[in-house]
């Protein structure tokens, strides 16, 4: 399992990269491996408000459709439009293929996420 130590992880297999008050969010290498080839991604609109724990992205793979849950609360300030035309990037480079950038409304929620070591203990 490939994990990046500088990221935070949710038990539901999302990763979070924090830069100031903004958070980049994607899915883990473990998650993309279990999904199989991703063929479609549905991203939220810019300016959408998301709550931690709520579904905010839909992925479709050759195996099934899967919901992605927001690991933190905030407002979507940017979406990765490259994924709309090329969803396979999620499989090729899951830690570079972020879905959205969220401006966090409650940055302390990051403290509830797992370290790479803790995530690995759960899923290795």
Secondary structure, DSSP 8 states (H G I E B T S, - for coil): ----TTSEE-TTSEEEEEETTEEEEEE-HHHHHHH-SEEEEE---TT-EE-TTSEEEEEEESS-EEEEE-SS-EEEEEE-THHHH-TTHHHH-TTT---EEEEES-GGGGGGSB-HHHHHHHH-
